[in-house]
């Protein structure tokens, strides 16, 4: 049985590390395998991400288009057909839906009117579509905008 402390690489599988900067006799003296001059020969060299050797980088060559609105409000949506699983007169809030695992609860909640609501519910959300409002009030449910 082999023990962890007895493991070692096979004979000839390892190579001694290259010792640089140890004089001309070592074969790696003078410039220490870094070549002559240039950015890579200096201490502390670090290539910037996207650097292409002075060529115009691809991020600058390709055309830019579009616009991303950083102030856009994001909504998690839920349809009325998904609310039929609850008993009548249940108060539905974003926290309640997150607890049940129906929404992730990262953004505001918007209720859309896809499907039919069969039970009267009290729904608290940030936004409602017009069709959702009509269908909720038709079955004697209540709407509360948070």
For each residue, the residues with C-beta under 8 A, 3 or more apart:
1:
2: 6 7
3: 6 7
4: 7
5:
6: 2 3
7: 2 3 4
8:
9: 13 14
10: 13
11:
12:
13: 9 10
14: 9
15:
16: 19
17:
18: 28 33
19: 16 22 26 28
20: 26 28 32 33
21: 28 29 32
22: 19 25 26 28 29
23: 26 29
24: 29 30
25: 22 29
26: 19 20 22 23 29
27:
28: 18 19 20 21 22 32 33
29: 21 22 23 24 25 26 32
30: 24
31: 34 35 36 41
32: 20 21 28 29
33: 18 20 28
34: 31 40 41
35: 31 38 40 41
36: 31 41
37: 41
38: 35 41 42
39: 42 45 47
40: 34 35 45
41: 31 34 35 36 37 38 45
42: 38 39 45
43:
44:
45: 39 40 41 42
46:
47: 39 51
48: 51
49:
50: 57 58 59
51: 47 48 57
52: 55 56 57 58
53:
54:
55: 52
56: 52 60 61
57: 50 51 52 60 61
58: 50 52 61 62
59: 50 62
60: 56 57
61: 56 57 58
62: 58 59
63:
64:
65:
66:
67:
68:
69: 72
70:
71:
72: 69
73: 107 108
74: 106 107 108
75: 107 108 109 110 126 127
76: 94 103 104 105 106 107 108 109 110
77: 109 110 111 112
78: 82 83 97 102 103 109 110 111 112
79: 82 83 111 112 113 114 115
80: 83 84 111 112 113 114 115 116 117 132 135 136
81: 84 114 115 116 117
82: 78 79 85 102 115
83: 78 79 80 86 92 117 121 123
84: 80 81 115 116 117 118 119
85: 82
86: 83 90 92 119 121
87: 90 119
88: 119 120 121
89: 120 121 122
90: 86 87 121 122
91: 96 121 122 124
92: 83 86 96 97 121 122 123 124 125
93: 96 97 124 146
94: 76 97 98 103 105 108 109 124 125 126 146
95: 98 99 105
96: 91 92 93 99 100
97: 78 92 93 94 100 102 103 105 109
98: 94 95 101 102 103 104 105
99: 95 96
100: 96 97
101: 98
102: 78 82 97 98
103: 76 78 94 97 98 109
104: 76 98
105: 76 94 95 97 98
106: 74 76
107: 73 74 75 76
108: 73 74 75 76 94 125 126 127
109: 75 76 77 78 94 97 103 125 126 127 146
110: 75 76 77 78 125 126 127 128 129
111: 77 78 79 80 123 125 127 128 129 132 136
112: 77 78 79 80 129 131 132
113: 79 80 129 130 131 132 133 134 135
114: 79 80 81
115: 79 80 81 82 84
116: 80 81 84 135
117: 80 81 83 84 121 135 136 138 139 141
118: 84 139
119: 84 86 87 88 139 141
120: 88 89 139 140 141 142
121: 83 86 88 89 90 91 92 117 136 141 142
122: 89 90 91 92 141 142 144
123: 83 92 111 128 136 141 142 143 144
124: 91 92 93 94 144 145 146
125: 92 94 108 109 110 111 128 144 145 146
126: 75 94 108 109 110 145 146
127: 75 108 109 110 111 145
128: 110 111 123 125 132 133 136 143 145
129: 110 111 112 113 132 133
130: 113 133 134
131: 112 113 134 135
132: 80 111 112 113 128 129 135 136
133: 113 128 129 130 136 137 143
134: 113 130 131 137 138
135: 80 113 116 117 131 132 138 139
136: 80 111 117 121 123 128 132 133 139 141 142 143
137: 133 134 140 141 143
138: 117 134 135
139: 117 118 119 120 135 136
140: 120 137
141: 117 119 120 121 122 123 136 137
142: 120 121 122 123 136
143: 123 128 133 136 137
144: 122 123 124 125
145: 124 125 126 127 128
146: 93 94 109 124 125 126
